[in-house]
Amino acid sequence: MHKMIKPNILYFGTPVVLISTLNDDETPNLAPMSSAWWLNQSCMLGMSTGSQTVQNLLREGQCVLNLPSANLVEAVDKLALLTGRNPVPESKKDMYRYEPNKFGTAGLTPIPSHFVNTPRVKECPVHLEAIVEQVHQFASPSSIVAIEVKIVSCHIEEDLLMGGEKHYINPEKWNPLIMNFCEFFGLSPKLHPSKLAEPFMKKNYRDKKDI
């Protein structure tokens, strides 16, 4: 039987994203978030305007969405209560502390991107270079914005690719880090073959075979 409740956290689980951006002094910032979803070549990011990441996105108009695998959970967790804002905003003072060197604190390595000025995270198996397309107010009045970014370059660790298909990622090899009700999870093994998989693979092959 179902029961009607008012959950403190309305959050049912999405992949963790490490967003790298540039601060106004051109040093890199790195922040974990997981309110993100993808459609075609775009991604929507839901974040607070009080974060350094959002300020950087609004000013620079670019970022890299680095997707960590489950084995990077300890590095991601080291960033959880850090902020690149100095001074720390009033709304975060009870929980967060200022940290200018996010990469070093997490033990992660910045590497150059190809189309944006923001560095990628070497240890993450997926890097999505992106530019800001639009910024939408969310649930007004609110300090949350939905930022639409366009993916301009996609870097994938070779071990994740389907054999013989340079543009197709093998979902059985990709084990993203998942944030579910503010706790970290990975994926279980594949539960059941999907009827969508084969036609989508064929379509992607037809679309990209001449690239």
C-alpha positions, -999 to +999 in steps of 0.1 A: +000+000+000+013+035-009+015+062+018+014+099+011+044+117+026+063+151+024+099+140+018+126+163+031+147+154+000+128+150-033+157+134-051+156+100-067+191+096-081+212+109-110+248+105-120+274+127-103+290+154-124+323+171-116+319+205-132+352+223-139+351+260-146+374+290-145+375+316-117+379+352-125+416+350-118+418+321-143+424+294-117+403+263-121+373+255-099+359+220-095+325+212-080+304+180-076+267+182-085+241+157-097+210+177-108+218+171-145+201+155-175+210+151-211+190+154-244+207+150-278+237+173-276+226+194-247+226+191-210+205+209-183+222+217-150+202+227-119+223+247-094+222+275-069+231+310-080+252+312-047+278+288-060+311+298-075+304+274-103+273+292-114+291+326-112+319+312-134+294+297-159+276+331-162+308+350-167+329+326-188+301+308-207+319+275-207+327+244-186+336+207-187+312+181-174+335+154-160+317+121-152+334+101-125+330+063-123+321+047-090+357+040-080+363+078-077+338+082-049+364+091-022+378+119-044+344+133-051+334+131-014+364+153-005+348+181-025+314+178-010+316+205+016+340+229-001+333+261-020+353+283-043+334+314-030+355+337-008+341+348+015+318+318+020+281+329+014+260+333+045+238+304+035+268+280+034+288+292+064+275+265+087+285+236+064+311+247+038+346+260+039+365+280+013+391+260-007+409+275-037+427+243-048+399+219-054+419+197-078+447+193-053+424+186-024+406+158-042+439+144-056+427+149-092+447+161-122+437+190-145+445+184-182+439+208-211+406+208-231+403+211-269+375+237-274+371+255-241+396+271-217+385+250-187+406+220-178+393+184-178+397+159-149+422+133-161+409+105-138+373+108-150+365+084-179+341+108-195+348+145-203+321+167-220+333+201-231+304+225-231+293+261-237+264+279-220+234+283-243+207+297-220+200+303-183+164+297-170+150+308-136+136+278-118+106+276-095+105+314-091+111+330-067+141+308-060+179+310-059+180+279-083+187+283-120+186+257-148+216+262-171+214+248-206+247+239-220+256+225-255+282+197-257+309+207-282+333+178-276+331+144-260+361+124-247+357+088-236+382+064-220+389+038-247+382+009-224+345+019-223+340+017-260+321-011-277+345-033-296+347-022-333+324+008-327+344+039-321+313+061-314+294+036-292+299+033-254+294-002-239+269+003-210+281-028-193+316-013-189+304+022-177+298+023-140+288+059-131+288+073-096+252+079-086+239+103-060+207+089-045+190+108-016+224+124-008+242+091-006+266+075-031+258+044-052+271+026-082+252+004-107+242-032-104+250-056-133+226-054-162+192-067-151+176-075-185+182-068-222+164-037-235+144-037-267+157-001-273+194-010-273+197-027-308+177-001-328+195+028-311+229+013-318+220+008-354+207+044-357+239+058-341+260+037-364+242+050-395+244+086-383+281+084-374+297+059-398+310+087-421+325+108-393 
